[in-house]
Amino acid sequence: MRVIVTEHAARRLRKARQAEITMRDIIAAAEAVPGTVLTATRFRGFVARSGRVFDLVVKDIPEGRLVITVIGK
């Protein structure tokens, strides 16, 4: 499955609240979501390799899985 990260989500990785969460962590988390996500949905409790917990908002589109935003804990 192709994972597409929005510019907004990529920008949020540079904020303090999302420190230590990498693009690799986001892609792995998005790929781990099972099934099809028809509407934008928040998935909670992913853990980055650094140990930082984060949530993702994703939606499936014809081009792949769209990561709308990342929320660090």
C-alpha positions as CSV (number, residue, x, y, z in Angstrom):
1,M,0.0,0.0,0.0
2,R,1.3,3.5,-0.9
3,V,1.4,5.9,2.0
4,I,1.1,9.6,1.2
5,V,2.0,12.1,3.9
6,T,0.5,15.6,3.6
7,E,2.6,18.7,3.8
8,H,0.8,19.6,7.0
9,A,1.7,16.3,8.6
10,A,5.4,16.7,7.5
11,R,5.5,20.2,8.9
12,R,4.2,19.0,12.3
13,L,7.1,16.7,12.6
14,R,9.3,19.8,13.2
15,K,7.2,20.9,16.2
16,A,8.3,20.1,19.7
17,R,5.2,18.0,20.5
18,Q,6.2,15.6,17.7
19,A,9.9,15.6,18.5
20,E,11.6,12.2,17.9
21,I,8.8,10.9,15.5
22,T,10.3,10.2,12.1
23,M,8.7,9.8,8.7
24,R,9.6,6.2,8.9
25,D,7.6,5.8,12.1
26,I,4.6,7.5,10.4
27,I,4.7,5.2,7.3
28,A,5.0,2.1,9.4
29,A,2.1,3.1,11.6
30,A,-0.1,4.0,8.6
31,E,0.7,0.6,7.0
32,A,-0.2,-1.1,10.3
33,V,-3.8,0.2,10.2
34,P,-6.0,-2.7,9.0
35,G,-8.8,-2.6,6.5
36,T,-10.1,0.3,4.5
37,V,-10.5,3.8,6.1
38,L,-13.4,5.5,4.2
39,T,-13.5,8.7,6.3
40,A,-10.8,10.6,8.1
41,T,-10.2,8.7,11.3
42,R,-7.9,9.1,14.3
43,F,-6.0,6.1,15.3
44,R,-4.4,6.2,18.7
45,G,-1.4,4.7,20.5
46,F,1.4,4.2,18.0
47,V,4.9,4.2,19.4
48,A,7.8,5.6,17.5
49,R,11.2,3.9,17.6
50,S,12.3,6.6,20.0
51,G,9.5,5.5,22.4
52,R,7.4,8.6,21.7
53,V,3.6,7.9,21.6
54,F,1.6,9.4,18.8
55,D,-1.7,9.4,17.0
56,L,-2.4,9.5,13.3
57,V,-5.4,10.8,11.3
58,V,-5.6,8.8,8.0
59,K,-8.0,8.3,5.1
60,D,-7.8,6.0,2.2
61,I,-8.0,7.6,-1.3
62,P,-7.6,6.0,-4.7
63,E,-3.9,6.8,-4.8
64,G,-3.2,5.1,-1.4
65,R,-3.4,5.9,2.3
66,L,-3.3,9.6,3.1
67,V,-1.8,10.7,6.4
68,I,-3.6,13.9,7.3
69,T,-1.9,14.8,10.5
70,V,0.3,13.5,13.4
71,I,-0.4,14.2,17.0
72,G,2.4,13.7,19.5
73,K,1.7,12.8,23.1
